[in-house]
């Protein structure tokens, strides 16, 4: 395999069943320069050890998944969620400091769905704003960017009441750009007829904290959480989206994040090699310039 594009970061979820040690090894052995991590594998080994492992790997750190899930009304559940996000901010700062030069202190936030027995979508979205108002000063002090990720509307009830890039920007723009931004994830936003205008808006405000790519493949599986496909296997035209992100000024790593049982079942090294090839073919030609 030729050396992977230096802008490519493979999110750990793409090789879900690899341990943190194995994921770091596979990435390094394949010539990858960057990795996105998840909180659960980091917790399995402990934050301090995970940071040392990342530092020893020589890889950049592109983001930590995930925080958020703070749409519950005031009470014990909401307090626990906010405390978990505070820990995630600390983890993000520690891992970014441990990663190679160019690492990004980005914490990806999934807003959360409707609380149990609730149909109050407007109220749930306002509680996302309230949570960010509480967390933003702590993120700012830690040098961490809270990255609001809009999810496809099919997830609005159970995972994310923020469904479009425009909605995410409406929320993020209430706060300083250095500490609250947005994620542009092709799987979730490719369908939006207003997407290119909203990407330009995000770029003008310095709000693009992360760019993630994977494909939309039909038919969707029974568990739509696992509907993501390898670039080139589905319906997304990556070129105009990636060009818009470049024109908006984003020059950070581009993460591939895929939730797909058949891909998870493959050998991680094979997945990394296939991902690098698909990235080069579908995304690389119009990707933002390397850092």
ROVEX-830157 format. One record per residue: residue number from 1; x, y, z of N, C-alpha, C in turn. Coordinates in steps of 0.001 Angstrom, whole numbers, plus 500000, padded with zeros to 6 digits. Each point is the difference from the previous one (the first is absolute). Layout:
! ROVEX-830157
    k     n_x     n_y     n_z    ca_x    ca_y    ca_z     c_x     c_y     c_z
  NUM       X       Y       Z       X       Y       Z       X       Y       Z
...
//
This chain:
! ROVEX-830157
    k     n_x     n_y     n_z    ca_x    ca_y    ca_z     c_x     c_y     c_z
    1  500842  498802  500000  499158  501198  500000  500877  501248  500000
    2  499690  500982  499154  500732  501255  500006  499710  500757  501283
    3  500834  500964  500293  499830  500748  501251  498660  500718  500006
    4  499215  499870  501080  498674  500626  500035  500076  501514  499959
    5  498928  500601  499533  499887  501452  499982  500239  500536  501412
    6  500871  500999  500161  500307  500502  501345  498808  500647  500691
    7  498953  500362  499246  498820  500624  500602  499030  498980  500564
    8  500192  498726  499684  499065  498944  500385  500215  499580  501448
    9  498910  500021  500758  499986  499438  501350  498903  498949  500048
   10  500318  498831  500518  498977  498964  500133  499493  500005  501430
   11  498710  500271  500127  499368  499965  501309  499979  498563  500505
   12  500278  499838  501268  500113  498671  500593  498737  499161  499806
   13  498844  500649  499861  498758  499258  499804  500012  499182  498718
   14  500821  500377  499027  500057  499280  498735  500591  498610  500173
   15  500855  499825  501002  500542  498681  500341  499608  499697  501450
   16  498727  499991  500235  499418  499999  501339  500545  498902  500916
   17  500237  498815  499451  500361  498882  500867  501492  499916  500285
   18  500776  500917  499487  501422  500059  500341  500172  500721  501329
   19  500851  499491  500844  500318  500691  501242  500731  501297  499687
   20  500142  500862  501002  500732  501237  499779  501425  499711  499561
   21  500652  499035  500646  501379  499670  499630  500067  499507  498564
   22  499067  499135  499619  500009  499467  498642  499671  501089  498978
   23  499051  500875  500337  499645  501080  499079  501192  500909  499748
   24  500702  500374  501040  501175  500863  499842  501084  499303  499192
   25  500196  498720  500261  501024  499251  499263  499659  499893  498518
   26  498750  499654  499713  499592  499848  498600  500142  501324  499253
   27  499590  501084  500644  500112  501310  499353  501461  500343  499715
   28  500848  499800  500980  501415  500326  499825  500641  499122  498928
   29  499708  498694  500054  500593  499073  499037  499555  500302  498570
   30  498796  500566  499846  499469  500276  498667  500491  501328  499429
   31  500723  500772  500810  500472  501305  499561  499026  501128  500255
   32  498909  499696  500714  499063  501054  500362  500677  500999  500934
   33  499525  501249  499957  500582  501027  500858  499069  500482  501103
   34  498719  499594  499947  499029  500564  500934  498923  498980  500335
   35  499429  500140  501203  498943  499106  500448  498997  500786  500832
   36  498739  499650  499863  498951  500506  500878  499645  498931  501006
   37  499869  500369  501256  499790  499019  501067  498596  500089  500585
   38  499615  498914  500677  498727  499933  500715  500268  499879  501487
   39  499072  500510  500791  500202  500052  501448  500069  498611  500626
   40  499198  499070  499509  499929  498689  500651  501325  499225  499930
   41  500655  499890  498825  501305  499328  499982  501061  500732  500816
   42  499905  501336  500037  500924  500759  500848  499773  499649  501466
   43  498738  499919  500404  499672  499680  501394  500461  498600  500374
   44  499993  499079  499046  500398  498618  500293  501436  499920  500491
   45  500862  500850  499481  501409  499965  500418  500331  501114  500986
   46  499115  500968  500143  500252  501154  500862  500570  501150  499193
   47  499611  501211  500355  500376  501171  499210  501507  500192  499936
   48  500694  499896  501126  501442  500246  499998  500737  499001  499105
   49  499607  498729  500105  500653  498983  499169  499653  500212  498531
   50  498749  500330  499717  499602  500253  498617  500803  501146  499405
   51  500220  501050  500785  500784  501136  499521  501437  499584  499703
   52  500572  499175  500849  501371  499524  499749  500053  499136  498747
   53  499001  499141  499827  499949  499141  498815  499886  500840  498729
   54  499169  501020  500051  499855  500886  498848  501312  500714  499703
   55  500643  500513  501038  501276  500702  499806  501040  499068  499389
   56  500062  498765  500487  500979  499038  499494  499726  499620  498545
   57  498745  500073  499587  499641  499617  498637  500482  501008  498965
   58  500194  501250  500421  500383  501058  499075  498871  500534  499150
   59  498763  499590  500295  498846  500428  499216  499438  501317  500503
   60  499419  500775  499082  499187  501139  500408  498668  499495  500562
   61  499385  500858  500780  498684  499751  500571  499036  500968  499327
   62  498959  499466  499343  499111  500880  499238  498705  500334  500725
   63  499526  499147  500883  498801  500320  500784  499753  498891  501013
   64  499153  500325  500970  499507  498998  500946  498488  499914  499857
   65  499501  498787  499851  498568  499729  499986  499639  499268  501295
   66  498963  500334  500657  499229  501169  499724  499439  500531  501289
   67  499650  501278  499998  499262  500611  501089  498571  500247  499549
   68  499299  500802  500793  498629  500342  499672  498998  499194  500786
   69  498859  499663  499353  498899  499268  500631  499536  500728  501262
   70  499701  501287  499803  499590  500828  501125  498679  500717  499744
   71  499012  499264  499516  498675  500574  499754  499010  499732  501125
   72  500399  499255  501009  499084  499699  501106  499680  501272  500784
   73  498798  500076  500589  499679  501149  500849  500854  500002  501260
   74  499985  501124  500709  500830  500135  501199  499691  498873  500985
   75  501064  499426  500546  499868  498895  500933  501270  499167  500002
   76  499942  498862  500652  501190  499171  500167  500562  499521  498665
   77  499133  499627  499065  500476  499504  498704  500760  501091  499248
   78  499477  501209  500021  500665  501097  499298  501324  500351  500676
   79  500022  500035  501320  501240  500305  500712  501076  498960  499694
   80  499592  498727  499949  500964  498947  499700  500561  500164  498591
   81  499132  500370  499048  500446  500205  498631  500988  501155  499907
   82  499713  501084  500684  500903  501145  499963  501334  499673  500654
   83  499966  499248  501088  501253  499583  500636  500816  499103  499074
   84  499314  499125  499263  500696  499148  499034  500656  500839  498911
   85  499340  501058  499586  500575  500884  498993  501201  500764  500549
   86  499966  500338  501256  501168  500658  500605  501208  499063  499981
   87  499758  498735  500301  501094  499026  499923  500483  499851  498567
   88  499079  500033  499052  500380  499872  498589  500852  501183  499549
   89  499713  501179  500509  500824  501171  499681  501428  499785  500498
   90  500132  499521  501219  501326  499717  500549  500723  498946  499165
   91  499288  498954  499613  500606  498939  499194  500480  500540  498657
   92  499178  500848  499387  500364  500563  498700  501274  500833  500104
   93  500075  500839  501014  501184  500835  500176  501243  499155  500229
   94  499879  498956  500800  501141  499139  500305  500478  499260  498763
   95  499080  499465  499216  500370  499244  498809  500571  500912  498914
   96  499429  501186  499855  500530  500934  499009  501429  500395  500340
   97  500285  500165  501294  501355  500352  500421  500973  498846  499765
   98  499489  498768  500035  500855  498826  499829  500253  499673  498535
   99  499095  500414  499122  500135  499679  498588  501127  500766  499342
  100  500337  499580  498806  501076  500649  499254  499614  501426  499625
  101  500974  500752  499518  499768  501390  499604  498843  500090  499004
  102  499130  500967  500220  498834  500153  499144  498760  499344  500535
  103  500084  499382  501180  498819  499381  500606  498953  501059  500297
  104  498736  499581  499956  498879  500922  500194  499246  499631  501271
  105  499802  500970  500869  499253  499768  501242  498511  500181  499716
  106  499412  499018  499331  498604  500063  499559  499208  498897  500682
  107  498942  500387  500703  499079  499056  500609  498703  500014  499202
  108  499687  498893  499347  498792  499903  499194  498793  499819  500919
  109  498964  500813  499755  498789  499958  500823  498816  499523  499177
  110  499334  498967  500483  498719  499553  499459  498936  500462  500992
  111  499074  500819  499536  499130  500737  500917  499192  499119  500930
  112  499523  498871  499495  499063  499174  500746  498607  500133  499408
  113  499176  499000  500236  498655  499992  499457  498980  500563  500972
  114  498747  499699  499717  498927  500453  500877  500064  499240  501319
  115  499807  500683  501122  499923  499282  501277  498834  499018  499992
  116  500050  499045  500901  498948  498991  500090  498629  500655  500144
  117  499045  499507  499222  498597  500456  500050  499816  501459  499602
  118  500984  500571  499316  499903  501398  499579  499818  500098  498498
  119  499239  501000  499572  499879  500358  498590  500419  501454  499769
  120  500647  500581  501010  500361  501409  499967  501358  500168  499329
  121  500008  500029  498664  501235  500125  499250  500648  501362  500204
  122  499184  501045  500037  500530  501353  500198  500678  500115  501361
  123  499355  499473  501023  500579  500061  501336  501297  499222  500100
  124  500060  498842  499333  501230  499203  500026  501150  500761  499359
  125  499719  500687  498901  501059  500774  499350  500464  501158  500876
  126  499112  500626  500709  500395  501084  500898  500863  499481  501143
  127  499753  498773  500430  500836  499441  501064  501405  499679  499499
  128  500150  499781  498699  501342  499872  499428  500749  501323  500144
  129  499329  501097  499690  500609  501323  500153  500371  500249  501460
  130  499099  499655  500913  500267  500202  501429  501221  499190  500451
  131  500125  498782  499489  501143  499169  500374  501300  500610  499496
  132  499995  500483  498768  501207  500622  499461  500371  501258  500773
  133  498997  500750  500431  500276  501198  500794  500706  499636  501294
  134  499678  498845  500542  500631  499555  501246  501399  499445  499759
  135  500189  499333  498862  501261  499314  499731  501030  500858  499270
  136  499543  500997  499243  500926  500762  499163  501133  500661  500782
  137  499742  500638  501160  501129  500603  500710  501067  498978  500387
  138  499586  498788  500356  500961  498974  500379  500766  499495  498782
  139  499298  499867  498875  500681  499595  498776  501006  501061  499567
  140  499599  501252  500079  500882  501089  499615  501258  500012  500860
  141  499823  499821  501300  501151  499999  500909  500947  498848  499705
  142  499449  498886  499510  500822  498829  499699  500549  500019  498583
  143  499596  500987  499195  500445  500064  498618  499339  498974  499108
  144  498790  499592  500349  499277  498958  499262  498863  500625  499198
  145  499821  499547  498776  498876  500419  499170  498873  498984  500123
  146  498830  500465  500418  498808  499163  500040  499381  500027  498609
  147  499926  498848  499346  499578  499929  498603  498617  499370  499917
  148  498991  500831  499738  498624  499527  499908  499815  499280  498666
  149  499589  498737  500062  499825  499219  498783  498521  499821  499692
  150  499510  500584  498909  498631  499718  499596  499906  498584  499445
  151  498961  499278  500404  499765  498653  499494  498791  499992  499089
  152  499991  499072  499072  498891  499871  499058  498667  499988  500760
  153  498960  500593  499426  498716  500101  500715  499427  498670  500474
  154  500387  498881  499399  499459  498717  500466  500445  499672  501420
  155  501007  500724  500498  500470  499787  501368  499450  501033  500990
  156  499099  500867  499570  499575  501115  500850  499329  499539  501278
  157  499239  498934  499944  499257  499571  501188  500902  499403  501073
  158  500982  499200  499580  500741  499235  501000  501460  500373  500163
  159  500580  500789  499063  501432  500267  500108  500390  501466  499913
  160  499347  500762  499124  500455  501384  499818  498864  500874  499504
  161  499593  500924  500832  498936  500934  499621  500524  501121  499107
  162  501308  500023  499758  500610  500944  499062  500224  499250  498693
  163  499274  500390  498935  499937  499193  498788  500671  500608  498778
  164  500225  501286  499971  500608  500633  498828  501204  500834  500423
  165  500864  500233  499047  501164  500855  500280  499550  501399  500380
  166  498938  500488  499378  499478  501312  500366  499557  500063  501447
  167  499304  498961  500473  499592  499961  501410  501220  499961  500918
  168  500995  499204  499633  501214  499932  500815  500685  501355  500081
  169  500035  500711  498890  500620  501329  499991  499177  501003  500800
  170  498685  499912  499926  499159  500883  500811  500343  499869  501480
  171  500327  498776  500411  500383  499761  501393  501430  500467  500257
  172  500917  499574  499144  501421  500299  500232  500276  501493  500002
  173  499288  500748  499163  500289  501422  499858  499600  500824  501219
  174  499390  499395  500969  499727  500699  501264  501237  500065  500892
  175  501071  499301  499574  501191  499865  500837  501251  500353  499192
  176  501124  500228  500673  501234  500318  499267  500398  498880  499046
  177  500478  500370  498827  500344  499014  498979  501132  499085  500440
  178  500897  500489  500830  501133  499180  500424  499577  498822  500859
  179  498862  500118  500678  499607  498956  500933  498745  499233  499607
  180  499221  500481  499032  498822  499260  499532  499939  500078  498480
  181  500133  498845  499363  499923  499914  498555  499028  498926  499573
  182  500153  499532  498771  499103  498989  499454  500814  498917  499291
  183  499362  498849  499848  500545  498908  499200  499229  499934  498688
  184  500714  499923  498905  499395  499732  498699  500251  498522  499693
  185  498963  499184  500095  500092  498559  499778  499153  499673  498773
  186  500644  499530  498946  499274  499791  498745  498810  499067  500161
  187  500117  498969  500810  498897  499052  500165  498736  500699  500471
  188  500161  500959  500875  498852  500649  500627  499453  501189  499218
  189  500831  500651  499185  499554  501274  499414  499963  500014  498478
  190  500391  498934  499342  500137  500025  498536  498705  500341  499275
  191  498887  499674  500596  498677  500154  499394  499471  501430  500058
  192  500588  500852  500802  499456  501318  500329  500164  500959  498810
  193  498898  500510  499424  500133  500903  498850  500684  501318  500336
  194  500109  500306  501291  500645  501247  500423  501434  499771  500473
  195  500522  498796  499764  501267  499613  500610  501159  500906  499611
  196  500182  500263  498716  501178  500762  499581  499977  501419  500561
  197  498824  500588  500066  499905  501340  500594  500337  499954  501478
  198  499577  498959  500700  500279  499901  501422  501465  499686  500271
  199  500641  499250  499119  501443  499783  500138  500745  501321  499856
  200  499602  500806  499018  500627  501314  499838  499778  500863  501231
  201  498804  499956  500547  499694  500747  501234  500893  499528  501148
  202  500158  498677  500123  500848  499454  501064  501437  500455  499828
  203  500478  499994  498757  501367  500430  499758  500212  501468  500290
  204  499028  500822  499630  500127  501438  500243  500113  500317  501476
  205  499367  499176  500814  500058  500209  501446  501081  499213  500706
  206  500819  499266  499240  501045  499179  500604  499447  498891  500863
  207  498902  499385  499548  499268  499045  500842  500203  498537  499639
  208  500701  499682  498913  500160  498591  499634  501103  499387  500865
  209  499574  499214  500976  500954  499383  500920  500447  498631  499519
  210  499168  499344  499169  500345  498672  499506  499242  499737  498712
  211  500647  499271  499100  499368  499537  498766  500115  498484  499966
  212  498856  499326  499908  499963  498543  500000  499339  499508  498716
  213  500505  498880  499480  499456  499450  498763  499718  498513  500142
  214  498898  499581  499412  499663  498620  499706  498792  500055  499084
  215  499539  498865  499511  498981  500006  498957  498634  499566  500531
  216  498980  500362  499219  498595  499626  500266  499649  498876  499035
  217  499808  498809  500550  499778  498809  499196  498577  499504  500230
  218  499294  499694  498925  498661  499424  500108  500023  498574  499449
  219  499084  499131  500507  498977  500305  501001  500600  500146  501400
  220  499369  500821  500828  500471  500173  501364  499767  498708  500783
  221  500902  499660  500922  499798  498812  500825  498896  500234  501032
  222  499569  498930  500650  498961  500119  501022  500433  500947  501109
  223  501267  499943  500381  500554  500932  500983  500663  501136  499230
  224  499293  501113  499867  500507  501081  499152  501249  500654  500572
  225  500330  499741  501260  501256  500503  500543  501189  499400  499256
  226  499804  498826  499407  501083  499282  499333  499905  500125  498481
  227  499445  501120  499537  499726  500177  498576  501151  500619  499218
  228  501081  500363  500643  501079  500707  499315  500802  499049  499112
  229  500434  500496  498856  500774  499179  499087  501318  500639  499617
  230  500861  499204  499385  501286  500490  499505  499774  500988  498863
  231  500826  501009  499922  499881  500988  498938  500063  499316  498631
  232  499065  500366  499130  499931  499404  498679  499029  498849  499898
  233  499512  499498  501143  499064  498878  499996  498546  500443  499975
  234  499754  501317  500104  498632  500478  500116  499693  501161  499086
  235  499232  500948  500507  499367  501026  499181  500601  501397  500135
  236  500941  500212  500898  500484  501349  500274  501046  500432  498976
  237  499819  501203  499493  500992  500646  499141  500897  500832  500913
  238  501177  499492  500293  500878  500644  500978  500683  501252  499459
  239  500180  500072  498702  500796  501095  499434  499453  501381  500332
  240  498713  500299  499763  499541  501359  500293  499992  500324  501488
  241  499730  498996  500831  499995  500245  501445  501421  500283  500480
  242  500932  499171  499568  501390  500173  500435  500577  501304  499462
  243  499662  500341  498758  500472  501273  499442  499440  501174  500794
  244  498735  499897  500413  499398  501081  500789  500684  500139  501351
  245  500337  498865  500618  500706  500039  501285  501379  500635  499822
  246  500677  499668  498903  501304  500612  499724  499867  501501  499801
  247  499020  500391  499195  499784  501423  499735  499608  500757  501271
  248  499402  499287  500952  499627  500615  501273  501188  500186  500936
  249  501160  499492  499593  501215  500237  500767  500425  498899  500932
  250  499311  498874  499974  500369  498907  500902  501225  499272  499466
  251  501019  499831  500840  501230  499325  499600  500387  498887  500963
  252  499087  499622  500886  500301  498954  500971  499876  498613  499406
  253  500164  499008  500847  499874  498616  499579  498569  499698  499552
  254  499869  499030  499107  498695  499539  499535  499816  498582  500509
  255  499013  499814  500844  499779  498702  500624  499059  499138  499168
  256  500329  498727  499915  499066  499008  499494  499434  499263  501212
  257  498685  500096  500173  499329  499365  501139  498867  499137  499453
  258  500141  498687  500110  499036  499074  499416  499473  499045  501066
  259  498688  499960  500136  499330  498999  500837  499360  498996  499050
  260  500575  498821  499896  499523  499012  499045  500491  498623  500447
  261  499071  499091  500273  500368  498699  500545  500913  499214  499068
  262  499757  500070  498697  500833  499221  499083  501425  500549  499965
  263  500151  501305  500094  501342  500592  500039  500676  499688  501330
  264  499253  500059  501087  500570  499670  501306  500509  498559  500048
  265  499371  499108  499221  500383  498592  500026  501296  499731  499240
  266  500455  500948  499191  501224  499823  499230  501239  500187  500872
  267  501124  499537  499507  501275  500243  500666  500287  501504  500019
  268  500327  500568  501163  500202  501455  500080  501018  500545  499014
  269  501083  499277  499779  501012  500484  499062  499439  500066  498578
  270  499161  499046  499654  499377  500023  498670  499043  501173  499876
  271  499273  500281  501081  499060  501130  499990  500761  501308  499820
  272  501104  500150  500708  500788  501226  499888  500520  500172  498576
  273  500490  498918  499410  500514  500078  498631  498880  500357  499018
  274  498832  499380  500164  498882  500280  499098  499490  501420  500190
  275  500016  500458  501247  499558  501365  500282  500917  501018  499336
  276  501301  499778  500102  500955  500927  499383  499808  500054  498490
  277  499743  498847  499383  499801  499968  498548  498710  500712  499615
  278  498918  499736  500758  498717  500634  499702  500071  501507  500223
  279  500717  500416  501029  500165  501426  500277  500716  500684  498842
  280  501070  499400  499542  500767  500604  498914  499152  500107  498739
  281  499201  498996  499731  499207  499970  498774  498813  500953  500062
  282  499345  500098  501164  498733  500735  500090  500128  501390  500620
  283  500994  500193  500854  500081  501227  500799  501282  500769  499749
  284  501101  499315  499891  501308  500639  500023  500218  501089  498986
  285  499456  499841  498793  500266  500968  498942  499467  501382  500310
  286  498944  500071  500817  499411  501298  500337  500116  500322  501477
  287  500833  499259  500722  500136  500214  501436  500765  501295  500289
  288  499737  500611  501178  500792  501170  500389  501484  499680  500054
  289  500814  500999  499790  501443  499815  500052  500423  499502  501372
  290  501055  499222  500036  500513  499478  501258  500449  501132  500904
  291  500017  499719  501306  500403  501004  500974  501386  500530  499686
//
